[in-house]
Amino acid sequence: MLIEVFLFLAGSVAGFIDSIAGGGGLVTVPILMILLGPDSGTTAVGTNKLVAIVAAGAALLVYMRGGHVTIKGNRRFAICAVIGAFCGAFASPHVPPAAYKWIIVAVAPFILWLVFQRDWWVKKSLEHPEPISKNAKTIIWIAGFVIGFYDGIAGPGGGTMMFLVLLVLARLPLLQAMGTMKVANLSTASIALGVYAYTGHVAWTKGLIMAVGIGGGAVIGASLAASQGRAAIYARGALVAVVTILIIRLALI
């Protein structure tokens, strides 16, 4: 019972942080790896796809109600990301189990850096209002596939990367970039979950409990993000504190 309560609370915190600052996977994946065991990398990632679907779906509903979701002009980005996620999910079982925790440990500082640089990226995107070139569109599609592949094979930070591509390269307004990112993230998580379920790498009970928590946290966080800009400051601080503790714990198992 204690584990179930912990999963629910952890999911709630991760959903709240992810919907505002991004990087929720840096919380949920290490927790699942710690609970499932040091050699559970593929199953932890597969289970996290169930959690990610609920988080992205809950936050997406909030952004849609605010009119901040647009797929027009970004369908190919989403399609490329889905194809990449499909390929990444199929490649995941071939990654040595022990390697997963070191992948998370290595990628965590980079994702945290991206999260803290978001304000700079926002400012930078406003400095270049010119139309998107054909070369930029090609880069956007390639980036969609690469990020989708990473999201399928591992996941943490994938949504943050998608957000930056949509904001800086596709030149979407801030809230539209966040909303459209949730559409792409929901799509990649869904296709990846199908693959992980097919290969038997989903711990359904633990995933569903964490998913319930993350859904509630995501709705509260997304609502707060749409109305209060200062929420991101607190969310980033919480993300760094939680992730630092989890990464240290993960490295020791």
C-alpha positions as CSV (number, residue, x, y, z in Angstrom):
1,M,0.0,0.0,0.0
2,L,2.9,2.4,0.8
3,I,4.3,1.9,-2.7
4,E,1.0,2.7,-4.3
5,V,0.6,5.9,-2.3
6,F,4.2,6.9,-3.2
7,L,3.6,6.3,-6.9
8,F,0.4,8.4,-6.8
9,L,2.1,11.3,-5.0
10,A,5.2,11.1,-7.2
11,G,3.0,11.1,-10.3
12,S,1.1,14.2,-9.0
13,V,4.4,16.1,-8.4
14,A,5.7,15.0,-11.8
15,G,2.6,16.0,-13.6
16,F,2.5,19.5,-12.0
17,I,6.1,20.2,-12.8
18,D,6.0,18.7,-16.3
19,S,2.9,20.8,-17.4
20,I,4.7,24.0,-16.4
21,A,8.4,23.5,-16.9
22,G,8.7,20.2,-18.7
23,G,11.0,17.4,-17.7
24,G,8.5,15.3,-15.8
25,G,10.0,12.2,-17.3
26,L,13.2,12.9,-15.3
27,V,11.0,12.3,-12.2
28,T,8.9,9.4,-13.3
29,V,11.4,7.2,-15.1
30,P,14.0,7.1,-12.3
31,I,11.3,6.4,-9.8
32,L,10.1,3.5,-11.9
33,M,13.6,2.2,-12.4
34,I,14.3,2.3,-8.6
35,L,11.0,0.5,-7.8
36,L,11.3,-2.1,-10.6
37,G,15.0,-2.8,-10.1
38,P,18.3,-1.9,-11.7
39,D,17.8,-4.1,-14.7
40,S,14.3,-2.8,-15.5
41,G,15.2,0.0,-17.9
42,T,13.0,-1.1,-20.8
43,T,10.1,-1.9,-18.6
44,A,10.5,1.4,-16.7
45,V,10.5,3.3,-20.0
46,G,7.5,1.3,-21.3
47,T,5.5,1.8,-18.2
48,N,6.3,5.5,-18.3
49,K,4.7,5.7,-21.7
50,L,1.3,5.0,-20.0
51,V,2.1,7.7,-17.5
52,A,3.1,10.1,-20.3
53,I,-0.1,9.6,-22.2
54,V,-2.2,10.7,-19.3
55,A,0.1,13.6,-18.5
56,A,0.1,14.9,-22.0
57,G,-3.6,14.3,-22.6
58,A,-4.7,16.1,-19.4
59,A,-2.5,19.1,-20.1
60,L,-3.6,19.1,-23.7
61,L,-7.3,19.5,-22.7
62,V,-6.4,22.6,-20.7
63,Y,-4.5,24.1,-23.6
64,M,-7.2,23.3,-26.1
65,R,-9.8,25.0,-23.9
66,G,-7.6,28.1,-24.0
67,G,-7.3,27.9,-27.8
68,H,-3.6,27.3,-27.6
69,V,-3.4,24.2,-29.8
70,T,-2.7,24.4,-33.5
71,I,-1.7,21.5,-35.8
72,K,-1.9,23.4,-39.0
73,G,1.6,23.6,-40.6
74,N,3.0,21.1,-38.0
75,R,1.4,17.9,-39.0
76,R,4.6,16.7,-40.6
77,F,6.6,17.4,-37.5
78,A,4.1,15.3,-35.5
79,I,4.2,12.5,-38.1
80,C,8.0,12.4,-38.2
81,A,8.1,12.3,-34.3
82,V,5.6,9.4,-34.3
83,I,7.7,7.4,-36.8
84,G,10.8,8.1,-34.8
85,A,9.1,7.0,-31.6
86,F,7.9,3.8,-33.3
87,C,11.5,3.0,-34.3
88,G,12.9,3.9,-30.9
89,A,10.4,1.7,-29.0
90,F,11.3,-1.3,-31.1
91,A,15.1,-0.6,-30.5
92,S,14.7,-0.3,-26.8
93,P,14.8,-4.0,-25.9
94,H,18.2,-4.2,-27.6
95,V,19.7,-1.7,-25.2
96,P,21.6,-3.4,-22.3
97,P,19.4,-3.1,-19.2
98,A,22.2,-1.8,-17.1
99,A,22.8,1.0,-19.6
100,Y,19.5,2.7,-19.0
101,K,20.3,4.2,-15.6
102,W,23.5,5.8,-17.0
103,I,21.5,7.2,-20.0
104,I,19.2,8.9,-17.5
105,V,22.1,10.1,-15.4
106,A,23.9,11.5,-18.5
107,V,20.9,13.2,-20.1
108,A,19.5,14.8,-16.9
109,P,21.9,17.7,-16.7
110,F,21.3,18.6,-20.4
111,I,17.5,18.5,-19.9
112,L,17.7,20.6,-16.8
113,W,19.8,23.1,-18.7
114,L,17.2,23.3,-21.5
115,V,14.5,23.8,-18.9
116,F,16.3,26.7,-17.3
117,Q,17.2,28.2,-20.7
118,R,13.5,28.4,-21.8
119,D,13.1,32.1,-21.1
120,W,16.2,32.8,-23.2
121,W,14.8,30.6,-26.1
122,V,11.5,32.5,-25.8
123,K,13.2,35.8,-26.1
124,K,15.4,34.6,-29.0
125,S,12.3,33.3,-30.9
126,L,10.8,36.8,-30.8
127,E,13.8,38.4,-32.3
128,H,13.3,36.5,-35.6
129,P,9.8,37.1,-37.0
130,E,10.7,36.3,-40.6
131,P,8.9,33.5,-42.4
132,I,10.1,29.9,-42.1
133,S,12.4,28.9,-45.0
134,K,12.2,25.6,-46.8
135,N,15.5,24.5,-45.3
136,A,14.1,25.3,-41.8
137,K,11.1,23.1,-42.5
138,T,13.3,20.2,-43.5
139,I,15.3,20.7,-40.3
140,I,12.1,20.7,-38.3
141,W,11.0,17.4,-39.8
142,I,14.4,15.8,-39.2
143,A,14.4,17.1,-35.6
144,G,10.9,15.6,-35.2
145,F,12.2,12.1,-36.2
146,V,15.3,12.3,-34.0
147,I,13.5,13.6,-30.9
148,G,10.7,11.0,-31.5
149,F,13.3,8.2,-31.7
150,Y,14.8,9.4,-28.4
151,D,11.3,9.7,-26.9
152,G,10.6,6.2,-27.9
153,I,13.8,4.6,-26.7
154,A,14.1,6.6,-23.5
155,G,11.8,9.6,-23.1
156,P,12.8,12.0,-20.4
157,G,13.1,15.5,-21.8
158,G,11.6,14.6,-25.2
159,G,8.7,17.0,-24.7
160,T,11.0,19.8,-23.8
161,M,13.0,19.2,-27.0
162,M,9.8,19.2,-29.1
163,F,8.7,22.5,-27.4
164,L,12.0,24.2,-28.3
165,V,11.8,23.1,-32.0
166,L,8.2,24.4,-32.2
167,L,9.1,27.6,-30.5
168,V,12.4,28.5,-32.1
169,L,12.3,26.8,-35.5
170,A,8.5,26.6,-36.3
171,R,8.0,30.1,-34.7
172,L,4.9,29.2,-32.8
173,P,3.8,31.6,-30.0
174,L,4.7,30.3,-26.5
175,L,1.4,28.8,-25.4
176,Q,0.7,27.4,-28.9
177,A,4.2,25.8,-28.9
178,M,3.4,24.2,-25.5
179,G,-0.1,23.0,-26.6
180,T,1.1,21.6,-30.0
181,M,4.0,19.9,-28.2
182,K,1.5,18.1,-26.0
183,V,-0.2,16.8,-29.2
184,A,3.0,15.5,-30.6
185,N,4.1,14.1,-27.2
186,L,0.7,12.4,-26.8
187,S,1.1,10.8,-30.2
188,T,4.7,9.6,-29.6
189,A,3.8,8.2,-26.2
190,S,0.7,6.4,-27.6
191,I,2.6,4.6,-30.5
192,A,5.5,3.8,-28.2
193,L,3.2,2.3,-25.5
194,G,1.6,0.0,-28.2
195,V,5.1,-1.3,-29.1
196,Y,6.1,-1.8,-25.4
197,A,2.9,-3.5,-24.7
198,Y,3.4,-5.8,-27.7
199,T,6.8,-6.8,-26.4
200,G,5.6,-7.2,-22.8
201,H,7.5,-4.4,-21.2
202,V,4.7,-2.5,-19.3
203,A,4.1,-2.8,-15.6
204,W,0.4,-1.9,-15.9
205,T,-0.6,-1.7,-12.2
206,K,2.2,0.6,-11.2
207,G,1.8,2.6,-14.4
208,L,-1.9,3.1,-13.9
209,I,-1.5,4.3,-10.3
210,M,1.2,6.8,-11.2
211,A,-0.9,7.9,-14.2
212,V,-3.9,8.8,-12.0
213,G,-1.6,11.0,-9.9
214,I,0.1,12.6,-12.9
215,G,-3.2,13.4,-14.6
216,G,-4.4,15.5,-11.6
217,G,-1.0,17.2,-11.3
218,A,-0.9,18.0,-15.0
219,V,-4.3,19.7,-15.0
220,I,-3.5,21.9,-12.0
221,G,-0.1,22.8,-13.4
222,A,-1.3,23.6,-16.9
223,S,-4.1,25.8,-15.5
224,L,-1.6,27.6,-13.4
225,A,0.9,28.0,-16.2
226,A,-1.8,29.6,-18.5
227,S,-2.6,32.3,-15.9
228,Q,0.6,32.8,-13.8
229,G,4.0,33.2,-15.3
230,R,5.8,33.0,-12.0
231,A,4.7,29.4,-11.6
232,A,7.5,28.3,-14.0
233,I,10.2,29.7,-11.6
234,Y,9.0,27.5,-8.7
235,A,8.4,24.5,-10.9
236,R,12.0,24.6,-12.2
237,G,13.4,24.8,-8.7
238,A,11.3,21.9,-7.6
239,L,12.4,19.9,-10.7
240,V,16.1,20.4,-10.0
241,A,15.7,19.4,-6.3
242,V,13.7,16.3,-7.1
243,V,15.8,15.2,-10.0
244,T,19.1,15.6,-8.2
245,I,17.9,13.4,-5.4
246,L,16.6,10.7,-7.7
247,I,19.7,10.7,-10.0
248,I,21.9,10.2,-6.9
249,R,19.7,7.4,-5.7
250,L,19.6,5.9,-9.2
251,A,23.3,5.9,-9.6
252,L,23.7,4.0,-6.3
253,I,21.5,1.0,-7.2
